[in-house]
């Protein structure tokens, strides 16, 4: 049986970062995944993912994001690629809704700069977008997108350069604590290690079932459309996020030969088996985003250029779960990123390496502990 200092189960967005940070610390690390790096079978694909600093979900995420930005810049320098593109982010919604007040709260708590825009001011500044008079807007310049597959591959490449080993196309069947260590069983072999990191995405519920946290999986559709109006060109179109009566919608300017990207952040279909994810176009999903485009980005065509499906692994409160296993302290995990986690992948990988090797992290992650599901603790 091969023995390692640490094993990482799942080498997508967070797992690839964890493997990288372990290797940078000289740890003999092994990453195991049923798919190769940069695959399209989980949650870390689709060309682009938003990254934003004035975080509407909760102000406590902001210090983690500051560190994430630093780590993404470091990785970009290491691989000599532009992994992050700053386009700014236009966020639109009711003044008394969730999005705009949430952005304002994070900005106020952390001294961040966001531009407050009326509907008329937002339309004048971004003429391709429509904002009803009943809505208001904020614009954050220090926001944009990450090139998702390139980020994963860069973390894996540099992890391997630093000595990490990778087993792709290998299926993890189970893991068990073995004294103060662990044993991981796959469809090919057994591996022993002093420590274990679980970053299994949609498969986290299967590998962490004994915790009793009811993770659920939602199928999400991503669409790309041709643009007819040059106002949506790269320089004139920021990333965008809308809170509307029909749901939450977000998107990106055209990149790398793709059209304008749009998706619904809310909604989605329940998935019972992540291996059986239906990747076809659902008429309802397409109709939803096209109604959104007609109302708010009317210059975008209805010529669909591309479509992919991915998965959100939802925690009960839609906040991350970042912790050490309550019964096996040699095991650390991240799960339930709930559709807003990729931007944090760089820092979550670092945090997991710290929890695993040091038993603690200097970053404030207590609000993401699994203990909140076992007590009356709340975010």
C-alpha positions in Angstrom: 0.0 0.0 0.0 1.4 3.4 -1.0 1.8 5.9 1.8 1.6 9.7 1.6 1.6 12.6 3.9 -1.7 13.8 2.6 -4.3 12.7 0.1 -6.8 15.0 -1.6 -10.0 13.5 -2.9 -11.3 15.6 -5.8 -9.1 17.9 -7.8 -11.5 20.4 -9.2 -11.4 24.1 -8.3 -10.7 23.7 -4.5 -9.0 20.4 -4.6 -6.4 21.5 -7.2 -5.6 24.5 -5.1 -5.3 22.4 -2.0 -2.9 20.0 -3.8 -0.9 23.0 -4.9 -0.6 24.5 -1.4 0.4 21.2 0.1 3.1 20.7 -2.5 4.4 24.2 -2.0 5.0 23.3 1.7 7.0 20.2 0.8 4.3 17.7 1.6 4.2 14.3 -0.2 0.7 14.7 -1.5 -1.6 12.6 -3.8 -4.6 13.9 -5.6 -7.3 11.5 -6.8 -10.1 12.3 -9.2 -12.4 10.2 -11.4 -11.9 12.8 -14.2 -8.8 14.5 -15.6 -7.9 18.2 -14.7 -10.1 20.8 -16.2 -13.0 18.4 -17.0 -16.6 19.4 -17.6 -18.3 16.8 -15.3 -18.6 18.8 -12.1 -18.9 22.4 -11.1 -15.6 24.0 -12.3 -16.1 24.5 -16.0 -17.8 26.8 -18.5 -14.9 29.1 -19.4 -15.6 31.9 -16.8 -16.6 32.5 -13.2 -17.4 35.7 -11.4 -15.1 37.2 -8.8 -16.3 40.1 -6.7 -15.2 41.7 -3.5 -18.2 43.6 -2.0 -19.8 40.3 -1.2 -23.6 40.5 -0.9 -23.9 37.1 0.7 -22.2 38.1 4.0 -19.5 40.7 4.9 -17.4 38.0 6.7 -16.5 36.6 3.2 -14.6 39.8 2.3 -11.3 39.0 4.1 -11.2 35.6 2.4 -11.8 37.3 -0.9 -8.9 39.7 -0.3 -6.6 36.8 0.2 -8.1 35.0 -2.8 -7.3 37.9 -5.1 -3.7 37.9 -3.9 -3.4 34.2 -4.5 -5.0 34.3 -8.0 -2.5 37.0 -8.9 0.4 34.9 -7.6 -0.8 31.8 -9.6 -1.2 33.9 -12.7 2.4 35.1 -12.4 3.6 31.6 -11.9 1.9 30.3 -15.0 2.4 33.4 -17.1 -1.3 33.5 -18.0 -4.0 36.1 -17.4 -6.3 34.1 -15.2 -8.3 37.1 -13.9 -9.8 39.9 -16.1 -11.2 43.0 -14.4 -14.3 44.2 -16.2 -16.2 45.6 -13.2 -19.5 44.2 -12.1 -22.9 45.9 -12.5 -25.3 44.7 -9.8 -29.0 45.6 -10.2 -32.0 45.0 -8.0 -34.7 46.5 -5.7 -33.3 49.0 -3.1 -35.0 46.9 -0.4 -34.0 43.5 -1.9 -31.1 41.2 -1.1 -28.4 42.0 -3.6 -28.0 45.8 -3.4 -28.3 46.1 0.4 -25.9 43.1 0.7 -23.3 44.8 -1.4 -23.7 48.0 0.5 -23.3 46.2 3.8 -20.1 44.5 2.8 -18.7 47.7 1.3 -19.6 49.7 4.5 -18.1 47.0 6.8 -14.8 46.8 5.0 -14.3 50.3 3.5 -14.8 49.1 -0.1 -15.5 51.5 -3.0 -18.7 50.9 -5.0 -20.5 53.4 -7.2 -24.1 54.0 -6.3 -26.2 54.5 -9.5 -29.8 55.3 -10.1 -31.6 53.4 -12.9 -31.1 56.4 -15.3 -27.4 56.8 -14.3 -26.7 53.1 -14.8 -28.3 53.1 -18.3 -26.4 56.1 -19.3 -23.1 54.5 -18.2 -23.9 51.1 -19.6 -26.3 51.7 -22.6 -26.7 48.0 -23.4 -28.5 47.4 -20.1 -32.0 48.2 -19.0 -32.8 49.1 -15.4 -36.4 49.7 -14.5 -37.1 52.8 -12.4 -38.2 50.6 -9.5 -34.6 49.2 -9.3 -31.3 50.7 -8.3 -27.7 49.7 -9.1 -24.2 49.5 -7.7 -21.0 49.1 -9.8 -17.9 47.5 -8.4 -14.8 48.2 -10.4 -12.6 45.6 -8.6 -14.5 42.6 -10.0 -14.5 40.5 -13.2 -14.0 36.9 -14.2 -11.6 34.0 -13.7 -10.8 31.6 -16.5 -12.1 28.6 -14.7 -10.5 25.6 -16.5 -7.2 27.4 -16.8 -7.1 28.1 -13.1 -7.6 24.4 -12.3 -5.0 23.2 -14.7 -2.5 25.9 -13.5 -2.9 24.7 -9.9 -2.5 21.1 -10.9 0.5 21.8 -13.1 2.4 23.7 -10.4 1.4 21.2 -7.8 3.0 18.4 -9.9 6.1 20.6 -10.6 6.5 20.9 -6.8 6.3 17.1 -6.4 2.6 16.3 -5.9 1.3 13.1 -7.6 -2.0 12.8 -9.4 -4.3 9.8 -10.1 -6.9 10.8 -12.7 -9.6 8.4 -14.0 -9.6 6.7 -10.6 -12.8 6.4 -8.6 -12.7 6.8 -4.8 -15.0 4.1 -3.2 -14.5 5.0 0.4 -12.2 6.3 3.1 -11.7 5.3 6.7 -9.8 6.6 9.7 -6.9 4.3 10.6 -5.6 5.3 14.0 -4.3 8.8 13.5 -4.1 8.4 9.8 -6.5 7.4 6.9 -6.9 4.8 4.2 -8.5 5.7 0.9 -9.9 2.9 -1.2 -10.4 3.4 -5.0 -11.4 1.1 -7.8 -7.7 0.4 -8.4 -5.9 0.4 -5.1 -5.7 1.4 -1.4 -3.6 4.4 -0.3 -2.6 5.3 3.2 -1.8 8.8 4.5 -1.4 10.8 7.7 -4.0 13.3 6.6 -6.9 13.6 4.2 -8.6 16.5 2.4 -12.1 16.0 0.9 -13.1 18.4 -1.9 -15.4 16.2 -3.8 -18.0 18.8 -5.0 -21.2 17.0 -6.0 -19.9 13.8 -4.5 -19.3 15.4 -1.1 -22.6 14.1 0.3 -21.5 10.6 -0.4 -18.1 10.9 1.2 -19.3 13.0 4.2 -22.6 11.3 4.8 -21.8 10.4 8.4 -21.9 14.1 9.3 -25.6 14.2 8.5 -25.5 17.5 6.7 -28.2 17.4 4.0 -26.3 18.6 0.9 -28.4 18.8 -2.3 -27.4 19.1 -5.9 -29.0 21.4 -8.5 -28.5 21.2 -12.2 -27.7 24.6 -13.8 -27.6 25.7 -17.4 -25.1 28.2 -18.9 -25.9 29.8 -22.2 -23.9 31.9 -24.8 -25.6 34.1 -27.4 -24.4 36.1 -30.4 -24.5 39.8 -30.0 -26.0 42.2 -32.6 -25.2 45.5 -30.9 -21.6 46.5 -30.6 -22.4 48.1 -27.2 -21.8 44.7 -25.8 -18.2 44.5 -27.0 -15.5 43.7 -24.5 -14.8 47.3 -23.4 -18.5 48.3 -23.1 -19.9 45.3 -21.2 -19.1 44.6 -17.6 -20.0 41.4 -15.8 -23.5 41.7 -14.5 -25.8 40.3 -11.8 -29.5 41.1 -11.6 -32.1 40.4 -8.8 -35.4 40.4 -10.6 -39.0 39.2 -9.7 -38.3 36.1 -11.9 -35.1 35.2 -10.2 -31.3 36.0 -10.1 -29.5 36.2 -13.4 -25.8 36.9 -14.1 -23.4 36.9 -17.1 -20.2 37.9 -18.8 -19.1 39.9 -21.8 -18.0 38.0 -24.9 -14.7 36.3 -24.4 -12.4 34.1 -26.5 -14.7 33.8 -29.4 -17.7 32.9 -27.2 -20.8 35.0 -27.3 -22.3 36.9 -24.3 -22.8 34.5 -21.4 -26.0 34.4 -19.4 -27.3 32.0 -16.7 -29.9 31.9 -13.9 -28.3 31.7 -10.5 -31.6 30.8 -8.8 -33.8 27.8 -9.7 -32.3 24.7 -11.2 -33.4 21.0 -11.2 -32.7 18.5 -8.5 -30.0 16.0 -9.3 -30.0 12.6 -7.6 -26.9 11.1 -9.3 -24.1 13.5 -10.4 -22.8 10.9 -12.8 -26.2 10.9 -14.6 -26.4 14.7 -15.1 -28.5 15.5 -18.2 -26.5 17.9 -20.4 -29.2 18.6 -22.9 -30.9 22.0 -23.3 -34.0 22.4 -21.3 -36.6 24.5 -23.0 -37.7 26.1 -19.7 -34.1 27.2 -18.8 -33.6 28.7 -22.2 -36.9 30.5 -22.1 -36.1 31.9 -18.7 -32.8 33.5 -19.8 -34.2 34.7 -23.1 -37.0 36.5 -21.2 -34.4 38.0 -19.0 -32.4 39.2 -22.0 -35.4 40.6 -23.7 -36.2 42.7 -20.6 -32.7 43.8 -19.5 -30.2 43.3 -22.3 -32.4 43.8 -25.4 -29.5 44.1 -27.9 -28.4 40.5 -27.4 -29.7 38.2 -30.2 -31.6 34.9 -29.7 -29.0 33.0 -31.7 -27.7 30.5 -29.1 -24.0 29.8 -29.7 -23.2 27.4 -26.9 -24.7 25.6 -23.8 -23.3 23.6 -21.0 -24.7 22.2 -17.8 -23.0 22.2 -14.4 -23.9 21.5 -10.8 -24.4 23.5 -7.6 -23.8 21.5 -4.4 -26.1 23.3 -1.9 -25.6 23.5 1.8 -28.8 24.0 3.9 -28.1 27.7 4.4 -26.3 28.2 1.1 -23.0 29.1 2.8 -19.9 27.1 2.5 -18.9 24.3 4.9 -15.1 24.6 5.7 -13.8 22.6 8.7 -12.0 19.7 10.1 -14.0 16.5 10.6 -15.5 16.6 14.1 -14.6 13.0 14.9 -11.4 12.7 12.8 -9.2 15.8 13.1 -6.7 14.5 10.5 -9.5 15.0 7.9 -10.4 18.5 6.6 -13.0 19.3 4.0 -14.8 21.9 1.9 -18.3 21.3 0.7 -21.6 22.9 -0.1 -20.2 25.9 -2.1 -23.7 26.5 -3.3 -22.9 28.0 -6.6 -20.8 30.9 -5.4 -17.5 29.2 -4.4 -15.1 29.1 -7.3 -13.8 32.6 -6.7 -12.6 31.4 -3.3 -10.9 28.3 -4.6 -7.4 29.7 -4.3 -7.8 30.7 -0.6 -9.9 27.6 0.3 -7.0 25.5 -0.9 -4.6 27.4 1.3 -7.0 27.1 4.3 -7.3 23.4 3.8 -3.6 22.9 3.8 -3.3 25.0 7.0 -6.1 23.1 8.7 -4.6 19.8 7.7 -0.9 20.5 8.5 -1.2 23.1 11.3 -4.6 22.3 12.8 -5.8 25.9 12.4 -5.8 28.8 9.9 -5.1 32.4 10.6 -8.1 33.4 8.5 -11.5 33.8 10.1 -13.5 30.7 9.0 -15.5 30.0 12.1 -18.7 31.3 10.5 -18.3 28.5 7.9 -17.8 25.7 10.4 -19.9 22.5 10.2 -20.8 23.1 13.9 -23.5 25.5 12.9 -25.5 22.5 11.7 -25.2 20.7 15.1 -26.2 23.6 17.4 -28.1 26.8 17.5 -25.2 28.8 16.0 -26.1 31.0 13.1 -24.3 33.1 10.5 
